[in-house]
Amino acid sequence: MNKLNTEFEKKTPTSKRLMEDAKKVMPGGVTANIKSFDPYPVVMKKGSGAYLTDVDDNQYIDYLLSYGSLMLGHGHPNIIQAIQEQLENNGTFLFGTPHALEVEMGKRIQKYYPSMEMIRYTNSGTEATLLAIRMAYAYTEKYKIAKFEGHYHGGYNQVLISVNPPVAEAGSSDAPKAIVESKGVEPSQVENTIILPFNNLDACADILKKNQHEIAAVMLEPVQAGFIPGEEEFMKGLREITEDLGILLIFDEVKTGFRMGIGGAQSLYHIKPDITTLGKVIGGGFPIGIIGGKKEIMMVSAPLTASDVFDQSTSGKSSAKDVLFHSGTYNGHPTILSVGMAVLDVLEQEMDQVLSRTEQLKEGILQLFATRGISMQTIGVGSIFNIVITEKKHVHNYRDLQQCNFSLRKEIDFHLLAEGIYTKPLNRYSLSTAHGQKEIDYTLEAFERVLFKKM
Ligand SMILES: Cc1ncc(COP(=O)(O)O)c(C=O)c1O
């Protein structure tokens, strides 16, 4: 056991015990692989505003915010009120029929994301990107997608490819190889996913031209992993190339939506993707995904002319295969849409403050590292950033990121955990409306203690 773990384990004995128990119930003790870290993850028991409290009663300022979802922090009173009102007014949790809020919320989304001319609701970001791919296949009648090395779109077969590949195995930076990231992925999925290098327009153009007749869509995180922005020229070029080649452009804004600004990355870049996926923030901590795009594309899922898979009658309509089937018992869940409305109400008032506090924190951290003589950058746009310890002037993509000093960053992160600053080691920092001046000041003091006294 190294020194770092001793400090961590001294503060978190109950987490250690509970995680040992958890391993008897769930593989690895977790129900999402991403929540696991060595020596064991911290087990939390309470959240309030910007704070989390663990099972040993340690308090933390939360910068993970459930992987960016909780943009209003923990337990925001407006969200609690929205839930109570929805339950009281509607008298049920779920209608199992269309309801008015689906349209009301849809119109509000379209105000901020005009490219989403028609929308559908799903229950997670994963489901939204999965549906985006099927929409692209259905519309173009081509059956491959191109995605970028280092970009994450959810935990299913076709996109669990080249998210975090070993560089030594991943081929040249101009033509990255497709590397499987999980057991159980069928080889055919690898063949159907073409990998592109982020922020390298010439290389992307070559790959896309070569595979033009097979690629239905390019899907990307417009800001890689929520913090490495696509360069403006690159993004504009990618839009033009995909348009010219008859390939759809999918912006996966599950992370960036409502966080780069209310209108997401597309409003910053002034780019209209063909399809957009949203999730996380708009659910305020509850499961949701939204997919939307050009009307002519989205209409492939309209059950207007074809019967659906479960339709036994031969109602004069053509068969199920003529329409893209999309369903889900909980799609457009009224409680979650009420929460989403409350989230938008608060963000409309407080977004600017979150953005300026994020800048203040980034600047403060940057200065502390500079004074300590450690080369690093606080890379990010909007209300998310990451601390990247590197001598490099520019970090453009996955390959650049692999050259940064992860072990020093991890050491700092464990010291920060002991100081009451929470993010999963090596993860991003996301801010919320609950992160006020007091929390920013405390965080910078904690960084100062770690950088100047503990290291
Ligand atoms: C860009 C992106 N797409 C999709 C997903 C998957 O969303 P979910 O975890 O809600 O299924 C995530 C989750 O982190 C994401 O960051």
The ligand as an SDF file (V2000), in Angstrom:
LIG
                    3D

 16 16  0  0  0  0  0  0  0  0999 V2000
  -21.1840   12.0750  -24.9360 C   0  0  0  0  0  0  0  0  0  0  0  0
  -21.9580   10.9820  -24.2690 C   0  0  0  0  0  0  0  0  0  0  0  0
  -22.8220   10.2520  -24.9950 N   0  0  0  0  0  0  0  0  0  0  0  0
  -23.5730    9.2940  -24.4330 C   0  0  0  0  0  0  0  0  0  0  0  0
  -23.4470    8.9820  -23.1070 C   0  0  0  0  0  0  0  0  0  0  0  0
  -24.2750    7.8910  -22.4990 C   0  0  0  0  0  0  0  0  0  0  0  0
  -25.2590    8.4410  -21.6900 O   0  0  0  0  0  0  0  0  0  0  0  0
  -25.9490    7.5930  -20.5090 P   0  0  0  0  0  0  0  0  0  0  0  0
  -24.8780    7.3170  -19.5100 O   0  0  0  0  0  0  0  0  0  0  0  0
  -27.0500    8.4830  -20.0310 O   0  0  0  0  0  0  0  0  0  0  0  0
  -26.4890    6.3570  -21.1290 O   0  0  0  0  0  0  0  0  0  0  0  0
  -22.5650    9.7120  -22.3080 C   0  0  0  0  0  0  0  0  0  0  0  0
  -22.4170    9.4040  -20.8790 C   0  0  0  0  0  0  0  0  0  0  0  0
  -21.4810    9.7900  -20.2220 O   0  0  0  0  0  0  0  0  0  0  0  0
  -21.8060   10.7400  -22.9040 C   0  0  0  0  0  0  0  0  0  0  0  0
  -20.9480   11.4620  -22.1930 O   0  0  0  0  0  0  0  0  0  0  0  0
  1  2  1  0
  2  3  1  0
  2 15  2  0
  3  4  2  0
  4  5  1  0
  5  6  1  0
  5 12  2  0
  6  7  1  0
  7  8  1  0
  8  9  2  0
  8 10  1  0
  8 11  1  0
 12 13  1  0
 12 15  1  0
 13 14  2  0
 15 16  1  0
M  END
$$$$
